[in-house]
Amino acid sequence: GFKTKLNQMLEDKHINKKQYELLEIVIEAGNAAGHRGFRPNKEMLDNLLHVVEDIISLEFKTLDFSNYSEQIPKRRN
């Protein structure tokens, strides 16, 4: 389930401890919404979505860009 996958993400250092804790809450809210009729208010929903968006965007911000510098034309003096 999600808990096992979340633990693996932490072990593999794809996320840090704080992100793990936040994602636990996001997943629990999603489970409650899907199975127990939970309806978060707009502020909570926005914050939960921001957590997911931030973690996803961080993945792109930490990509290896080293090969890009080779592809960008150099300045002429």
C-alpha positions in Angstrom: 0.0 0.0 0.0 0.9 3.7 0.2 2.6 3.3 3.6 5.1 0.8 2.2 5.8 2.9 -0.9 6.2 6.0 1.2 8.6 4.2 3.5 10.6 3.1 0.4 10.7 6.7 -0.9 12.1 7.8 2.4 14.7 5.0 2.5 15.8 5.7 -1.1 16.1 9.4 -0.2 13.5 10.6 -2.7 11.9 12.5 0.1 13.1 13.7 3.5 11.5 13.1 6.9 9.4 16.3 6.8 8.1 15.5 3.4 7.3 11.9 4.6 5.3 13.3 7.5 3.4 15.7 5.2 2.7 13.0 2.6 1.4 10.7 5.4 -1.2 13.4 6.2 -2.1 14.0 2.5 -2.5 10.2 1.9 -4.7 9.9 5.1 -6.9 12.8 3.9 -7.2 11.2 0.5 -8.1 7.8 2.1 -10.7 9.5 4.3 -12.2 11.4 1.4 -12.4 8.3 -0.7 -13.6 5.8 1.9 -15.1 7.8 4.8 -16.9 10.7 3.2 -14.3 13.3 4.5 -14.6 16.7 2.7 -11.8 19.0 3.6 -12.5 22.7 3.5 -10.9 24.8 0.8 -8.0 26.0 2.8 -7.0 22.4 3.9 -7.4 21.1 0.3 -5.3 23.9 -1.1 -2.6 23.2 1.5 -2.7 19.5 0.9 -2.3 20.1 -2.9 0.6 22.5 -2.3 2.5 19.8 -0.4 2.2 17.4 -3.4 3.0 20.1 -5.9 6.0 21.3 -4.0 7.4 17.7 -3.7 6.8 17.1 -7.4 8.4 20.4 -8.4 11.4 19.7 -6.2 12.1 16.6 -8.2 12.4 18.7 -11.4 14.5 21.3 -9.6 17.0 18.6 -8.5 17.4 17.0 -11.9 21.0 16.7 -13.2 21.5 19.6 -15.5 25.2 19.0 -16.1 24.8 17.9 -19.7 22.8 21.0 -20.5 25.8 23.3 -20.2 27.5 21.3 -23.0 24.6 21.9 -25.3 24.3 25.6 -24.8 26.4 27.7 -27.3 29.3 29.5 -25.7 29.6 33.3 -25.8 32.0 34.7 -28.3 34.5 37.3 -27.0 
